[in-house]
Amino acid sequence: MTLKKRLEALERRQSPPHTTELTGSAAVVREIDKLIARHDGHIRELQQRPETYTEDFDLALYGGESIKDHEARVHSLERQYHEEHEAWLRTHRPDLAGRGVPEIDDHIAELDKEIALLELEIATESGANEGGGG
């Protein structure tokens, strides 16, 4: 199943048939998708017409909302969704509230260790290169 089909299924499950307003994660994903498309449009415009590019070239397409305001609105929606999700967890799954996903946290810890080792290796190599080049 493609990501688009999964999103459409999520929207059907979350939104009552009599309303067109999306809520929850489906709404957030749609807004993120719109912002990504807008950023892609800006990149294309900048590549095709760098000498005439202005950040507000697409204001009419987005109801007068600047791209910075668009980003701020999407970030606000994401924060609101995460807060609502945490509230839901506190009510329905207090054992998970305030915690990350253990598997993901473990993976992040492994990556942090690997990064620290790589940074140490880089520092050691650049120290050896500086001392031996004279």
C-alpha positions in Angstrom: 0.0 0.0 0.0 1.4 3.4 -1.0 1.9 6.2 1.5 -0.9 8.2 -0.3 -3.4 5.3 0.0 -2.5 4.8 3.7 -3.0 8.6 4.3 -6.4 8.4 2.5 -7.4 5.4 4.6 -6.4 7.3 7.8 -8.4 10.3 6.7 -11.5 8.1 6.1 -11.1 6.6 9.5 -10.6 9.9 11.4 -13.0 12.2 9.6 -16.8 11.7 9.8 -18.3 11.5 6.3 -20.4 14.7 6.8 -17.3 16.9 7.3 -14.4 17.8 5.0 -12.2 19.1 7.8 -9.4 16.8 8.7 -8.2 16.3 12.2 -5.3 14.6 14.1 -2.4 13.2 12.3 -4.1 13.2 8.8 -4.4 17.0 9.0 -0.8 17.5 10.1 0.5 15.2 7.4 -1.5 17.0 4.7 -0.2 20.4 5.9 3.4 19.1 6.0 2.8 17.7 2.5 1.6 21.2 1.3 4.6 22.9 2.9 7.0 20.4 1.2 5.4 21.0 -2.2 5.7 24.8 -1.6 9.4 24.5 -0.7 9.9 22.4 -3.8 8.2 25.1 -5.9 10.5 27.7 -4.4 13.6 25.6 -5.2 12.4 25.1 -8.8 11.7 28.8 -9.2 15.1 29.8 -7.7 16.9 27.3 -10.0 15.0 28.4 -13.1 14.9 32.2 -12.5 17.6 33.0 -9.9 17.8 36.7 -11.0 14.1 37.4 -10.6 13.3 35.0 -7.7 11.5 36.6 -4.7 10.3 34.8 -1.7 6.7 36.1 -2.1 6.3 35.0 -5.7 3.6 32.4 -4.7 1.5 34.5 -2.3 -1.6 34.4 -4.5 -1.5 30.6 -4.6 -1.5 30.4 -0.8 -4.1 33.0 0.1 -1.5 35.7 0.9 0.3 33.6 3.5 4.1 34.0 3.3 6.2 30.9 3.3 7.6 31.9 6.7 4.0 32.2 8.1 3.2 28.9 6.4 6.1 27.2 8.1 5.2 28.7 11.5 1.6 27.5 11.1 2.7 24.0 10.2 5.1 23.9 13.2 2.2 25.1 15.4 0.0 22.3 14.1 2.7 19.8 14.8 3.2 21.0 18.4 -0.6 21.0 19.0 -0.8 17.4 17.6 2.0 16.3 19.9 0.5 17.9 22.9 -2.9 16.3 22.1 -1.2 13.0 21.7 0.6 13.3 25.0 -2.7 14.2 26.7 -4.3 11.1 25.1 -1.4 9.0 26.3 -1.7 10.3 29.9 -5.4 9.4 29.9 -5.4 6.1 28.0 -1.8 4.8 28.2 -0.2 6.4 31.3 2.6 3.8 31.1 3.8 5.4 27.8 3.2 9.1 28.7 6.3 11.2 28.6 8.4 8.4 27.2 9.8 7.8 23.8 9.5 4.5 22.0 12.0 2.2 23.7 13.2 0.6 20.4 13.8 4.1 18.9 15.5 5.4 22.0 17.8 2.4 22.0 18.6 3.0 18.4 19.3 6.7 19.0 21.6 5.8 21.9 23.5 3.4 19.6 23.8 6.1 16.9 25.0 8.6 19.6 27.8 6.2 20.6 28.8 5.6 17.0 28.9 9.4 16.4 31.0 9.9 19.5 33.4 7.2 18.3 33.6 8.7 14.8 34.3 12.2 16.3 37.0 10.8 18.4 38.5 9.0 15.4 38.4 12.2 13.4 40.0 14.2 16.2 42.7 11.6 16.6 43.5 11.5 12.9 43.6 15.3 12.5 45.8 15.6 15.6 48.2 13.0 14.0 48.1 14.8 10.7 48.9 18.2 12.3 51.8 16.8 14.3 53.5 14.9 11.4 53.2 17.4 8.6 55.7 20.1 10.0 
